[in-house]
Amino acid sequence: MDDRPESDAAETAPKQSDAGPSQMSTSSVAIRDSTLSVSRFNRWLLSEIKRQTGDTVRDDMEHLRSQRRAANEHHQQWGASLGAASRAQMARDKQQYELLRRSNWQKGAQVRDDVEAQKSEALRLRAEWMEHGRRLAEKNQEQRGKVREATGDGCKRLTDLVAQCKLEEAEYEAELAHRRGEILRENQEEVKKVRSETADAVIDAAKQFALEQRRNQAKATKTDLSRWGAERSANTAFHLKTARTNRADAKATREHAKRLREKLQQERLQQAQLQRLAQKERITSKKANLEQIGGGLKMVTSPSTSRPQPECPNQP
């Protein structure tokens, strides 16, 4: 046991702590000069270690808090800058949208005005063309009337021939359709009769017979159609030739009538000139006869008539 007081042991304790725990443990094992118990020294040593550790941890926590605060401030500043940039971008987008909307509205108004102008121009042109067409139709109708009046009987004969051709063609078409209908009905009745009166074996032969018959009839019909087509072509050519002949006759008749009118006008002009000359000669001869009959009488003109009146020289 050490007889030194506890104050001396307490003063030597820091010196032992400065030396380190390993040295203290070896010294405690080697030399035991303090009155302080080992457990109490260990508690003090543990408390010092914990205090140092707490200070380190406290400094680290404070450093982390300062870093967190700086990070939060930087994040807030970054978020504020992003918000400001976003608001500025939204303002720019809104401005661009408004400019684009105004531009589109102006373009739409211009296009609408152009479309309205084009519509009005189209309506005006349509009205002008309608009026022009109406005038042309009236002129054409008037010209046709003049042509009909000029052509006379020749045009009437041509019209009659065309009407006759159309009538014959219509009769031919009607006859052809009637004949086809009769052939079709006959074939249908024959097929029904064969189907109702014969068996299956005979039906095949009947079908073959009917097929051959239809083929023959088709050939005959085709031949008739070809012949009728040739006849129709011949008739059409004949009627066209007749129409051309009538047209040529009408043209020759108009030319002859024109020459006759010109000749008649020339004859009437010559007759008129001869009559004027004869009338002038009659007037001249009449004046000469009056002068011979009157002798020395002076010719006066009556105020009521334009005929000259003889004046007697002895009258007062």
Kinemage of the C-alpha trace (Angstrom):
@kinemage 1
@onewidth
@group {chain A} dominant
@subgroup {mainchain}
@vectorlist {calphas} color= white
{ca met a 1} P 0.000 0.000 0.000
{ca asp a 2} L 1.220 3.553 -0.815
{ca asp a 3} L 1.108 5.989 2.060
{ca arg a 4} L 0.926 9.170 -0.217
{ca pro a 5} L -2.154 11.287 -0.055
{ca glu a 6} L -4.837 11.255 -2.751
{ca ser a 7} L -3.907 14.787 -3.921
{ca asp a 8} L -0.488 13.675 -4.860
{ca ala a 9} L -2.009 10.723 -6.712
{ca ala a 10} L -4.356 13.051 -8.525
{ca glu a 11} L -1.447 15.261 -9.581
{ca thr a 12} L 0.437 12.284 -10.917
{ca ala a 13} L -2.593 10.952 -12.819
{ca pro a 14} L -2.380 13.451 -15.725
{ca lys a 15} L 1.253 12.696 -16.126
{ca gln a 16} L 0.422 9.064 -16.427
{ca ser a 17} L -2.318 9.834 -18.963
{ca asp a 18} L 0.115 11.855 -21.040
{ca ala a 19} L 2.445 8.937 -21.114
{ca gly a 20} L -0.171 6.755 -22.761
{ca pro a 21} L -2.281 3.827 -21.652
{ca ser a 22} L 0.262 1.240 -22.602
{ca gln a 23} L 2.987 2.838 -20.566
{ca met a 24} L 0.594 3.362 -17.709
{ca ser a 25} L -0.441 -0.233 -17.742
{ca thr a 26} L 3.137 -1.415 -17.832
{ca ser a 27} L 4.074 1.000 -15.133
{ca ser a 28} L 1.115 -0.075 -13.061
{ca val a 29} L 2.144 -3.575 -13.504
{ca ala a 30} L 5.788 -2.846 -12.982
{ca ile a 31} L 5.610 -0.158 -10.289
{ca arg a 32} L 2.628 0.756 -8.198
{ca asp a 33} L 3.395 4.178 -6.646
{ca ser a 34} L -0.159 5.778 -6.632
{ca thr a 35} L -2.821 5.327 -4.089
{ca leu a 36} L -5.504 5.590 -6.874
{ca ser a 37} L -7.154 2.351 -7.666
{ca val a 38} L -6.868 0.808 -11.089
{ca ser a 39} L -10.622 0.783 -11.663
{ca arg a 40} L -10.942 4.444 -10.840
{ca phe a 41} L -8.038 5.262 -13.142
{ca asn a 42} L -9.603 3.225 -15.890
{ca arg a 43} L -12.893 5.039 -15.477
{ca trp a 44} L -11.094 8.352 -15.723
{ca leu a 45} L -9.175 7.186 -18.760
{ca leu a 46} L -12.378 5.936 -20.389
{ca ser a 47} L -14.107 9.220 -19.670
{ca glu a 48} L -11.228 11.133 -21.278
{ca ile a 49} L -11.319 8.902 -24.317
{ca lys a 50} L -15.088 9.357 -24.570
{ca arg a 51} L -14.719 13.121 -24.176
{ca gln a 52} L -12.164 13.271 -26.967
{ca thr a 53} L -14.298 11.012 -29.112
{ca gly a 54} L -17.371 13.170 -28.358
{ca asp a 55} L -15.492 16.324 -29.289
{ca thr a 56} L -14.385 14.717 -32.556
{ca val a 57} L -17.859 13.448 -33.295
{ca arg a 58} L -19.314 16.847 -32.338
{ca asp a 59} L -16.911 18.616 -34.659
{ca asp a 60} L -17.693 16.158 -37.432
{ca met a 61} L -21.457 16.605 -36.875
{ca glu a 62} L -21.066 20.368 -36.877
{ca his a 63} L -19.010 20.142 -40.059
{ca leu a 64} L -21.707 17.891 -41.606
{ca arg a 65} L -24.426 20.322 -40.491
{ca ser a 66} L -22.533 23.233 -42.017
{ca gln a 67} L -22.066 21.226 -45.222
{ca arg a 68} L -25.769 20.289 -45.214
{ca arg a 69} L -26.770 23.907 -44.666
{ca ala a 70} L -24.444 25.001 -47.489
{ca ala a 71} L -25.849 22.226 -49.709
{ca asn a 72} L -29.436 23.268 -48.840
{ca glu a 73} L -28.619 26.896 -49.549
{ca his a 74} L -26.949 25.933 -52.831
{ca his a 75} L -29.925 23.695 -53.696
{ca gln a 76} L -32.358 26.493 -52.844
{ca gln a 77} L -30.360 28.952 -54.914
{ca trp a 78} L -30.199 26.430 -57.786
{ca gly a 79} L -33.956 25.747 -57.481
{ca ala a 80} L -34.639 29.499 -57.403
{ca ser a 81} L -32.481 30.001 -60.490
{ca leu a 82} L -34.279 27.100 -62.216
{ca gly a 83} L -37.657 28.597 -61.279
{ca ala a 84} L -36.598 32.013 -62.542
{ca ala a 85} L -35.281 30.433 -65.750
{ca ser a 86} L -38.477 28.420 -66.109
{ca arg a 87} L -40.604 31.523 -65.564
{ca ala a 88} L -38.501 33.446 -68.064
{ca gln a 89} L -38.762 30.568 -70.532
{ca met a 90} L -42.541 30.425 -70.007
{ca ala a 91} L -42.727 34.185 -70.542
{ca arg a 92} L -40.675 33.872 -73.742
{ca asp a 93} L -42.797 30.926 -74.882
{ca lys a 94} L -45.942 32.870 -74.143
{ca gln a 95} L -44.601 35.840 -76.070
{ca gln a 96} L -43.588 33.594 -78.991
{ca tyr a 97} L -46.997 31.898 -78.877
{ca glu a 98} L -48.742 35.260 -78.907
{ca leu a 99} L -46.573 36.427 -81.834
{ca leu a 100} L -47.229 33.166 -83.673
{ca arg a 101} L -50.961 33.410 -82.976
{ca arg a 102} L -51.078 36.984 -84.262
{ca ser a 103} L -49.039 36.011 -87.325
{ca asn a 104} L -51.337 33.051 -88.018
{ca trp a 105} L -54.381 35.267 -87.502
{ca gln a 106} L -53.006 37.822 -89.944
{ca lys a 107} L -52.147 35.095 -92.456
{ca gly a 108} L -55.600 33.560 -92.006
{ca ala a 109} L -57.252 36.939 -92.502
{ca gln a 110} L -55.176 37.528 -95.632
{ca val a 111} L -55.997 34.050 -96.959
{ca arg a 112} L -59.658 34.603 -96.140
{ca asp a 113} L -59.632 37.929 -97.979
{ca asp a 114} L -57.871 36.289 -100.945
{ca val a 115} L -60.424 33.462 -100.995
{ca glu a 116} L -63.309 35.932 -100.833
{ca ala a 117} L -61.751 37.963 -103.638
{ca gln a 118} L -61.250 34.822 -105.711
{ca lys a 119} L -64.848 33.756 -105.049
{ca ser a 120} L -66.188 37.143 -106.054
{ca glu a 121} L -63.978 37.135 -109.150
{ca ala a 122} L -65.135 33.609 -110.007
{ca leu a 123} L -68.782 34.647 -109.583
{ca arg a 124} L -68.202 37.699 -111.754
{ca leu a 125} L -66.477 35.642 -114.453
{ca arg a 126} L -69.220 33.028 -114.250
{ca ala a 127} L -71.888 35.698 -114.679
{ca glu a 128} L -69.982 37.201 -117.612
{ca trp a 129} L -69.566 33.779 -119.256
{ca met a 130} L -73.246 32.997 -118.677
{ca glu a 131} L -74.218 36.285 -120.290
{ca his a 132} L -71.766 35.619 -123.126
{ca gly a 133} L -73.168 32.121 -123.587
{ca arg a 134} L -76.715 33.472 -123.573
{ca arg a 135} L -75.801 35.999 -126.245
{ca leu a 136} L -74.061 33.296 -128.294
{ca ala a 137} L -77.119 31.027 -127.919
{ca glu a 138} L -79.417 33.822 -129.068
{ca lys a 139} L -77.081 34.610 -131.948
{ca asn a 140} L -76.857 30.919 -132.836
{ca gln a 141} L -80.632 30.589 -132.735
{ca glu a 142} L -81.003 33.664 -134.888
{ca gln a 143} L -78.372 32.347 -137.296
{ca arg a 144} L -80.143 28.999 -137.462
{ca gly a 145} L -83.386 30.773 -138.236
{ca lys a 146} L -81.695 32.711 -141.002
{ca val a 147} L -80.146 29.509 -142.359
{ca arg a 148} L -83.522 27.752 -142.277
{ca glu a 149} L -85.117 30.693 -144.043
{ca ala a 150} L -82.310 30.770 -146.609
{ca thr a 151} L -82.149 27.042 -147.268
{ca gly a 152} L -85.892 26.527 -147.491
{ca asp a 153} L -87.051 23.250 -148.995
{ca gly a 154} L -83.581 21.668 -149.163
{ca cys a 155} L -83.165 21.844 -145.385
{ca lys a 156} L -86.688 20.562 -144.926
{ca arg a 157} L -85.964 17.567 -147.143
{ca leu a 158} L -82.762 16.876 -145.220
{ca thr a 159} L -84.650 17.065 -141.938
{ca asp a 160} L -87.266 14.678 -143.265
{ca leu a 161} L -84.569 12.257 -144.412
{ca val a 162} L -82.824 12.379 -141.038
{ca ala a 163} L -86.108 11.836 -139.234
{ca gln a 164} L -86.902 8.907 -141.528
{ca cys a 165} L -83.468 7.388 -140.853
{ca lys a 166} L -83.951 7.730 -137.119
{ca leu a 167} L -87.414 6.203 -137.365
{ca glu a 168} L -86.110 3.255 -139.375
{ca glu a 169} L -83.261 2.743 -136.926
{ca ala a 170} L -85.700 2.812 -133.990
{ca glu a 171} L -87.958 0.294 -135.733
{ca tyr a 172} L -84.941 -1.912 -136.421
{ca glu a 173} L -83.831 -1.770 -132.780
{ca ala a 174} L -87.365 -2.555 -131.595
{ca glu a 175} L -87.643 -5.477 -134.004
{ca leu a 176} L -84.258 -6.792 -132.918
{ca ala a 177} L -85.186 -6.566 -129.245
{ca his a 178} L -88.524 -8.266 -129.931
{ca arg a 179} L -86.798 -11.042 -131.866
{ca arg a 180} L -84.269 -11.558 -129.081
{ca gly a 181} L -87.069 -11.725 -126.550
{ca glu a 182} L -88.938 -14.291 -128.639
{ca ile a 183} L -85.792 -16.407 -129.018
{ca leu a 184} L -85.143 -16.193 -125.288
{ca arg a 185} L -88.703 -17.168 -124.433
{ca glu a 186} L -88.633 -20.063 -126.892
{ca asn a 187} L -85.388 -21.324 -125.430
{ca gln a 188} L -86.697 -21.026 -121.881
{ca glu a 189} L -89.935 -22.861 -122.746
{ca glu a 190} L -88.005 -25.594 -124.520
{ca val a 191} L -85.650 -26.046 -121.582
{ca lys a 192} L -88.586 -26.248 -119.162
{ca lys a 193} L -90.313 -28.824 -121.351
{ca val a 194} L -87.178 -30.971 -121.632
{ca arg a 195} L -86.568 -30.811 -117.891
{ca ser a 196} L -90.158 -31.788 -117.068
{ca glu a 197} L -90.526 -34.648 -119.598
{ca thr a 198} L -87.122 -36.360 -119.657
{ca ala a 199} L -84.847 -38.171 -117.247
{ca asp a 200} L -81.361 -37.280 -116.172
{ca ala a 201} L -79.702 -39.192 -119.011
{ca val a 202} L -81.874 -37.494 -121.570
{ca ile a 203} L -81.452 -34.142 -119.914
{ca asp a 204} L -77.761 -34.180 -120.689
{ca ala a 205} L -78.460 -34.945 -124.346
{ca ala a 206} L -81.180 -32.285 -124.355
{ca lys a 207} L -78.777 -29.815 -122.796
{ca gln a 208} L -76.237 -30.634 -125.451
{ca phe a 209} L -78.888 -30.304 -128.138
{ca ala a 210} L -80.100 -27.044 -126.646
{ca leu a 211} L -76.529 -25.821 -126.418
{ca glu a 212} L -75.938 -26.653 -130.054
{ca gln a 213} L -79.196 -25.057 -130.984
{ca arg a 214} L -78.352 -21.954 -129.007
{ca arg a 215} L -74.959 -21.869 -130.646
{ca asn a 216} L -76.578 -22.168 -134.055
{ca gln a 217} L -79.102 -19.527 -133.156
{ca ala a 218} L -76.342 -17.351 -131.786
{ca lys a 219} L -74.415 -17.800 -134.999
{ca ala a 220} L -77.548 -17.033 -137.008
{ca thr a 221} L -78.265 -14.029 -134.805
{ca lys a 222} L -74.690 -12.880 -135.152
{ca thr a 223} L -74.940 -13.306 -138.896
{ca asp a 224} L -78.219 -11.388 -138.921
{ca leu a 225} L -76.682 -8.699 -136.756
{ca ser a 226} L -73.731 -8.440 -139.112
{ca arg a 227} L -76.055 -8.300 -142.091
{ca trp a 228} L -78.303 -5.765 -140.376
{ca gly a 229} L -75.240 -3.756 -139.405
{ca ala a 230} L -74.041 -3.810 -143.013
{ca glu a 231} L -77.523 -2.824 -144.190
{ca arg a 232} L -77.653 -0.077 -141.630
{ca ser a 233} L -74.210 1.145 -142.679
{ca ala a 234} L -75.301 1.014 -146.322
{ca asn a 235} L -78.532 2.858 -145.498
{ca thr a 236} L -76.632 5.406 -143.456
{ca ala a 237} L -74.124 5.898 -146.269
{ca phe a 238} L -76.968 6.201 -148.765
{ca his a 239} L -78.825 8.700 -146.620
{ca leu a 240} L -75.624 10.655 -145.999
{ca lys a 241} L -74.927 10.648 -149.726
{ca thr a 242} L -78.489 11.786 -150.384
{ca ala a 243} L -78.115 14.451 -147.713
{ca arg a 244} L -74.863 15.642 -149.263
{ca thr a 245} L -76.518 15.675 -152.683
{ca asn a 246} L -79.467 17.631 -151.309
{ca arg a 247} L -77.095 19.990 -149.580
{ca ala a 248} L -75.145 20.471 -152.793
{ca asp a 249} L -78.437 21.000 -154.679
{ca ala a 250} L -79.578 23.501 -152.093
{ca lys a 251} L -76.245 25.304 -152.293
{ca ala a 252} L -76.418 25.326 -156.097
{ca thr a 253} L -80.027 26.574 -155.886
{ca arg a 254} L -78.981 29.362 -153.539
{ca glu a 255} L -76.081 30.294 -155.819
{ca his a 256} L -78.394 30.275 -158.871
{ca ala a 257} L -80.978 32.360 -157.027
{ca lys a 258} L -78.235 34.769 -155.993
{ca arg a 259} L -77.084 35.105 -159.601
{ca leu a 260} L -80.685 35.594 -160.747
{ca arg a 261} L -81.219 38.292 -158.104
{ca glu a 262} L -78.042 40.073 -159.174
{ca lys a 263} L -79.057 39.803 -162.839
{ca leu a 264} L -82.552 41.063 -162.025
{ca gln a 265} L -81.113 43.967 -160.066
{ca gln a 266} L -78.855 44.864 -162.995
{ca glu a 267} L -81.776 44.662 -165.445
{ca arg a 268} L -83.970 46.782 -163.160
{ca leu a 269} L -81.148 49.284 -162.761
{ca gln a 270} L -80.734 49.523 -166.532
{ca gln a 271} L -84.506 49.846 -167.000
{ca ala a 272} L -84.597 52.596 -164.385
{ca gln a 273} L -81.789 54.451 -166.124
{ca leu a 274} L -83.580 54.077 -169.487
{ca gln a 275} L -86.833 55.340 -167.961
{ca arg a 276} L -85.047 58.309 -166.425
{ca leu a 277} L -83.474 59.121 -169.786
{ca ala a 278} L -86.838 58.731 -171.558
{ca gln a 279} L -88.535 60.932 -168.966
{ca lys a 280} L -85.812 63.544 -169.363
{ca glu a 281} L -86.276 63.436 -173.154
{ca arg a 282} L -90.049 63.752 -172.770
{ca ile a 283} L -89.639 66.782 -170.526
{ca thr a 284} L -87.175 68.352 -172.976
{ca ser a 285} L -89.491 67.709 -175.954
{ca lys a 286} L -92.469 69.028 -174.025
{ca lys a 287} L -90.657 72.255 -173.202
{ca ala a 288} L -89.664 72.611 -176.843
{ca asn a 289} L -93.273 72.084 -178.003
{ca leu a 290} L -94.546 74.630 -175.504
{ca glu a 291} L -92.020 77.183 -176.697
{ca gln a 292} L -93.023 76.549 -180.314
{ca ile a 293} L -96.756 76.809 -179.532
{ca gly a 294} L -96.441 79.890 -177.366
{ca gly a 295} L -94.330 81.832 -179.863
{ca gly a 296} L -93.598 85.236 -178.330
{ca leu a 297} L -95.729 84.592 -175.198
{ca lys a 298} L -93.962 84.945 -171.921
{ca met a 299} L -94.229 81.925 -169.614
{ca val a 300} L -95.365 82.699 -166.079
{ca thr a 301} L -95.779 80.429 -163.162
{ca ser a 302} L -99.095 80.203 -161.344
{ca pro a 303} L -98.846 80.611 -157.584
{ca ser a 304} L -101.176 77.634 -157.019
{ca thr a 305} L -99.337 75.221 -159.309
{ca ser a 306} L -95.815 74.884 -160.566
{ca arg a 307} L -96.894 74.570 -164.225
{ca pro a 308} L -95.969 77.623 -166.447
{ca gln a 309} L -98.889 79.765 -167.664
{ca pro a 310} L -98.783 81.890 -170.908
{ca glu a 311} L -99.054 85.653 -170.321
{ca cys a 312} L -100.706 87.946 -172.838
{ca pro a 313} L -98.719 91.129 -173.585
{ca asn a 314} L -101.912 93.273 -174.179
{ca gln a 315} L -103.307 92.681 -170.665
{ca pro a 316} L -102.960 95.691 -168.333
